[in-house]
């Protein structure tokens, strides 16, 4: 028998499995991970994350829309109906009727003159409408807009002699009169059906200036009627929610008792609705009857909101996002 000249080497052993202790540790770790996943599955669900971001973005863009346009924006929640999910909606102002009173744009703007009214007088911005010798200027535009949800009106005025009289007559809808005392009075028709009535909004005395350009703005929305002169709110009152419907084009001046002066840059903005993100059936948004009003500066309107407005999103009782909408911005709690 031959013997190996080399000493024998110990055989190398290879592990074939886990020890009992290692298996126990792995099972404990798996149990913890699975438990956390089940408990927080809604919170980390990509759909809920996207919804939270969509709601936040919609609120922020609504603020921006108010700032840029210079008009208030309202955000509401529309409840679910039939097969339609609940969703957010905002009401914004869209340009609907305008007149620069320049002769070259007379046909495009649908301007109809009568009496001694004229165009192309020197205005605040280029040419303007001339009513200093009487007459009327109707602004037909491209048809009458739907203003039942609300409107905003802007016009620049120049009263060289402090004349009083009817400045604007929009049959069945709005009338603006300047009085001897310098009061600017606006009468707006609002209400549903037989409940329609006229609401009279008046500025303080001496609000109408003489021999100086002045900017007049009227805003009607969310059951409020506002008058702003040269960027300063001078009058406000509550009105019916639904506004009347104009029966003809707005007319500046009057052949007999019309206001005498110059008008420039007339614009009417119609209030329309824009749809926002849908709220799935399993998700609850609180408050249920959400209504946020941002003023024309993009700030939470203090008249309607005395303090910050908390908003909470929850899915099957588990919170997926919350917002605190304050006067200037909103804070997000993740």
C-alpha angles and dihedrals in degrees: 000000000000119000125210113252089213121079114246117261121223112254116252115237122212122208112250101190149343124296119243091254092053092050091051092051092049092049092050092051092048091050092053093048094047091047093052092047093052093046094049102032093113093045093054097036108127091223092058091044090053091048092051091050091046093053092047092048092047092053093047094047089049089057090048091049090056092048095048097042096040089227131109120261125206124202119199138169116239110210122234115272125190108312093346118102122228113264144172122259133184129204114219137169121254126190107256110159132018145164131188091182093227114146095229090060097044095109095043092050093043095236116178117190130198136179116357095338114131142179135222098047113147106276141179092272110022115305126359144188115279117215099151091112095041131255130114139268118204119198108209097164113174097319137308117301125224105257099166093110093050143291145212124214128196128185137157118225136194118190108187098182105024093254121177129212144092111331100179135008118189102177115236092001122049141004128184122195131181113211131207090252090061092254116145109212123193121189115197127185116221140157139078123287113308090002092070115126140166119259116203118209117186132188122219118274118282092024090128109076128211126234093357134098112252131187118223122194128181122189126186118182141118092025092302131112117200135186121201124186119191091343096310123108108235103170141018136175142167118257139172116289099239119057128216126259121250114240096200143004119296112264126205117212131000131248093232112020102015128146113258120223143064131306128198141175101012113188133171120195120200120213112237136173125247121194120234134189121324119244108221119230095253092052123084123201118200132239088045093208095047115187121166122180120198115190124226090275092056094252126128104268106250092202091067100025114047090181143008117305116228116211123191129190117199133174115208089338096311114115112237100174145347136200134193108206108203135179095278107019143341131262120217124215112201 
